[in-house]
Amino acid sequence: MNDTTPEIAEMVRERLMSLPNATRFIMGAAMFDAARAMVIASLPKDIPTLELRHRLFERLYGEAVRSSGD
């Protein structure tokens, strides 16, 4: 779903692209960290670390983690 007009989308893009590369990188890393924290908060608290990592990967990247035997 996209409810943003093309003019506003272009304005936002221009403003973001006018920022220094390092600033844009830091913003992206911060957004990823926030998304990761939200996914972790939504998962059961008592799952083993390996299962947590698998579920986190699936939620962030959209596919199951394959074991080395697959």
C-alpha positions as CSV (number, residue, x, y, z in Angstrom):
1,M,0.0,0.0,0.0
2,N,1.3,3.4,-0.9
3,D,-0.7,6.5,0.1
4,T,2.1,9.0,-0.6
5,T,1.7,11.3,-3.6
6,P,4.6,11.1,-6.2
7,E,5.5,14.7,-5.4
8,I,5.9,14.1,-1.7
9,A,7.8,10.9,-2.3
10,E,10.2,12.8,-4.6
11,M,10.6,15.5,-2.0
12,V,11.4,13.0,0.7
13,R,13.9,11.2,-1.6
14,E,15.6,14.4,-2.5
15,R,16.0,15.4,1.2
16,L,17.3,12.0,2.1
17,M,19.8,11.9,-0.8
18,S,21.1,15.4,0.2
19,L,22.3,14.0,3.5
20,P,26.0,12.8,3.7
21,N,26.5,9.1,2.9
22,A,27.6,8.3,6.4
23,T,24.4,9.9,7.9
24,R,22.2,7.8,5.5
25,F,24.2,4.7,6.4
26,I,23.7,5.4,10.2
27,M,20.0,6.0,9.6
28,G,19.6,2.7,7.8
29,A,21.5,0.8,10.5
30,A,19.4,2.4,13.2
31,M,16.2,1.4,11.4
32,F,17.5,-2.2,11.0
33,D,18.3,-2.3,14.8
34,A,14.8,-1.0,15.6
35,A,13.2,-3.6,13.3
36,R,15.3,-6.3,14.8
37,A,14.3,-5.3,18.4
38,M,10.6,-5.3,17.4
39,V,10.8,-8.8,16.0
40,I,12.7,-10.1,19.0
41,A,10.1,-8.5,21.3
42,S,7.3,-10.3,19.4
43,L,8.9,-13.8,19.8
44,P,8.4,-16.0,22.8
45,K,10.9,-15.2,25.6
46,D,11.7,-18.8,26.4
47,I,12.9,-20.1,23.1
48,P,16.5,-21.4,22.7
49,T,19.0,-19.0,21.2
50,L,19.4,-21.0,18.0
51,E,15.6,-21.0,17.4
52,L,15.5,-17.3,18.2
53,R,18.1,-16.7,15.5
54,H,16.3,-18.8,13.0
55,R,13.0,-17.1,13.6
56,L,14.6,-13.7,13.5
57,F,16.2,-14.5,10.1
58,E,12.9,-15.7,8.7
59,R,11.0,-12.6,9.8
60,L,13.6,-10.2,8.6
61,Y,14.5,-11.9,5.3
62,G,11.3,-13.9,4.5
63,E,12.6,-17.4,4.1
64,A,13.4,-20.4,6.3
65,V,17.0,-21.0,7.3
66,R,18.3,-24.2,5.6
67,S,20.4,-26.6,7.5
68,S,23.6,-27.8,6.0
69,G,21.9,-31.1,5.2
70,D,19.3,-29.5,2.9
